[in-house]
Amino acid sequence: MPIQIEVVPIEKVAVPEIPKPVTPDLNPTGTKVSALSLASIKAKKELEAQNHYQQKHREELPSEAFNETDMLLQWNKFAQKMTDSGKRLLATYMQMNDPMLNGTIITLELPNQSTREEFLTGCNELLGYLRGKLHNHDITIEVVVNETIENKYAFTPQEKFERLKQINPNLELLRKTFDLDV
């Protein structure tokens, strides 16, 4: 007994539609609205009401105090999570420099504008993670571009010794004590 297979045209296959997020439409007609018109005033009032609603809910969100050590711990955990999930670029940007904490503002210094833009694309996920783990929804991330940062690489043995001597000045004493060559 032969098996019969029914071929269904692509047009007839039902594809589930993904719902789009609901955003308030302040100008439903799509036409230009004068700043002094009644429609403009109505749109401004709706926007103010929405901002007031968001502000009211923001006051209900936790805002516990945290210190820089807690922040750095969660920062590094998130960077490791990104590395494990294959998002190594974001993790690399996070680990370029240690972020500094000033109140609830986390400041990260990056070497150029392109790394800043790349970091900001994944920043919302990081921000949500930090806000949840540190129980503080007032946290913001500020990215500062400092193009004067340059990585100094030591290639020759003398350069390597000078770099290590900057880290630990006692190496010079060790070298002189045992009459070592560099």
C-alpha positions, -999 to 999 in steps of 0.1 A, spaced: 0 0 0 16 33 -11 19 62 13 2 94 1 17 127 10 -3 159 7 16 189 -5 3 222 10 13 255 -7 32 279 15 5 305 13 -19 281 32 5 273 60 -4 292 92 24 312 106 19 324 142 21 362 144 44 376 170 27 404 189 44 437 189 49 456 222 21 481 230 33 517 229 10 547 233 4 564 201 5 601 208 -4 611 173 -29 584 160 -37 603 127 -1 604 117 -4 640 105 17 669 118 4 685 149 9 721 157 25 728 191 -4 751 200 -32 728 188 -57 709 210 -43 676 198 -8 687 209 -21 697 243 -39 663 246 -8 644 236 13 663 262 -12 655 289 -12 618 280 26 618 280 27 635 314 2 610 328 23 582 315 55 596 330 36 602 363 25 565 362 60 553 355 74 576 383 48 562 407 58 526 400 95 535 401 90 547 438 76 512 445 108 495 431 135 486 456 165 509 460 187 491 486 222 505 493 252 486 478 289 491 478 315 489 450 326 454 460 291 440 456 288 458 422 321 445 410 312 410 420 279 411 401 297 428 372 322 400 369 295 373 372 276 389 343 308 391 322 314 354 329 278 346 320 282 365 287 314 346 279 297 313 286 268 322 264 290 332 235 287 370 238 324 374 242 325 409 228 303 424 255 323 405 281 356 418 267 343 454 268 331 449 304 366 436 315 387 463 297 386 485 328 371 482 362 340 502 365 338 530 391 308 535 414 296 570 423 264 567 442 241 547 419 260 557 387 284 531 374 311 547 352 330 526 326 359 540 306 363 526 271 390 535 246 370 547 216 335 556 203 329 523 184 335 502 215 312 525 234 284 520 208 289 482 208 288 482 246 256 503 247 238 477 225 241 451 252 239 475 281 202 470 288 206 434 296 235 442 320 215 470 336 185 447 342 208 421 357 226 445 381 193 462 391 178 428 400 209 413 418 217 445 437 181 453 445 184 488 434 165 502 404 181 536 405 213 522 389 225 538 357 255 531 336 276 559 321 302 552 295 331 576 291 354 575 260 390 581 268 410 578 236 443 584 254 442 550 269 467 528 251 478 493 259 515 491 264 528 458 254 563 446 265 581 427 237 618 426 246 631 411 279 642 446 290 607 460 285 592 431 303 616 436 332 607 473 333 570 466 333 574 440 362 596 465 380 568 490 379 545 465 395 570 454 421 600 476 427 617 449 448 627 431 416 655 456 411 669 447 446 666 410 437 684 415 404 713 434 421 715 410 450 720 379 428 738 399 400 712 388 374 712 399 338 681 410 321 
